[in-house]
Amino acid sequence: MDTTEGICPTGRDVIVHVLPIFILQYLMGVLVQLKGTALLRIALLPLISWVVLQAVLGLDFSCGKEEEGPKNAAFVHYQTYLTSFVARATVWTLERQPYKRENVSGTESTSIPMACWNAFDLLFNMRGVGWNWSKGIPISRSSVQSQSRPRFLFFAVTRFILFAVVFDALQEGVRSHFPNFSPRDSNTIFDHSLPPIPRYIRVFQIVYLNLWQAYFFIGSMYHLLSAIFVILFFQHPSQWPPLFDKPWSSTSLSDLWGRRWHQIIRHFSVALGGVPFIHVLGRPGYVLGTFLLSGAIHYIDFRASGCRGNPVIGGGFFVINAIGVLLERAWSKMRGHRIDGIYGWIWTFSWLTLWSVPMVDEWAKIGRFGSNWIGDFRPAAVLLSLVLPTTVDKGFVANCLCFGISVPFLVYTLFTLP
């Protein structure tokens, strides 16, 4: 879904296109908490889908600048949840049992005023923290006491700054492999001028840095949102538990994708992908359908930034991980025990790295590494410039630091697995 042919939005355009989405989303959030509202929700769904489509196709936050394409992806995914909203609205439409807050009595939960108040939380509560519909979604507990708002805000803001700096350093490290690279360029992570061994070391280094980039970028946005909602909407810190559960300690693909990686889109991916497929293909269909819908959602986000990558490669990464999960289950049935421990860790990251190569190579071919994700201010480069001479390549140093710190960290993790 490409938004690059839309208008460069003004403040009025944003209000006209975006405000109705929030209003309809809020109204749907109220109705899903009340009994006897199924017909109203069914009637609202086509209208919601149409309004979201108009916003996605009508607004171009890059204003025709290819290097600003990620702003469209931010608009679609992080700021307004447009990519996932239609899927969530569909799940809310099909729900038979009303949603309820766990800390609200049965009498209060059926009242319209309480539903109107709770709908604000429901809008941005992607994992169902504190709701009855979150059953089955693993949510990590914080290692830091979250009862004190000042303490929580201190750690949230500190982590946001740290994650943003590390993400920028990782981005500088990736860019050091592609000098003078822009979104208009087409490149590849395979440098055929190098001998085979250095060539593939370079390939896996770029892939490795990109995997860490995903973790720190998503984490930084989560910490920022948690601080904003605790300050402005007086939410309790317990409503913002950790988003990840040490994904680098995963000892199987099932462990990684089912528990340790973020579970933001798990609810509707299962409801709209896994559940329909289970009736056709059984348990394997449940796994394949869930990963297939997840891949489609990630590809839509990717296209929103103006990138025209191959959908088979973009979505295929998630399908191939579904196949990996099914292979693990076949192994467990054959051997009588699950994959875990050191060998499970090696298997998990070998599979993940191997199948990340074509996806990351596709990103290079469509110019994603030349995109400007966080604006002109480069915090990592600024910090490095304070201690390094001006003649030193900051990107190369960032690359060495990121790789030099993270590799020993992973080795340590390998030998300290629970």
Secondary structure as UniProt FT lines:
FT   TURN            4..5
FT   HELIX           11..31
FT   TURN            32..33
FT   TURN            35..36
FT   HELIX           38..58
FT   TURN            61..64
FT   HELIX           66..68
FT   HELIX           70..73
FT   HELIX           74..79
FT   HELIX           82..94
FT   TURN            102..103
FT   HELIX           106..109
FT   HELIX           112..124
FT   TURN            126..127
FT   TURN            129..130
FT   HELIX           132..134
FT   TURN            135..136
FT   HELIX           149..175
FT   TURN            176..177
FT   TURN            179..180
FT   TURN            183..184
FT   TURN            192..193
FT   HELIX           196..232
FT   HELIX           237..239
FT   HELIX           247..249
FT   HELIX           253..255
FT   HELIX           256..260
FT   TURN            264..265
FT   HELIX           266..269
FT   HELIX           270..274
FT   HELIX           275..281
FT   HELIX           283..304
FT   TURN            305..306
FT   HELIX           311..335
FT   HELIX           341..365
FT   TURN            366..367
FT   HELIX           368..370
FT   HELIX           379..385
FT   TURN            386..387
FT   TURN            390..391
FT   HELIX           394..414
FT   TURN            415..416
//
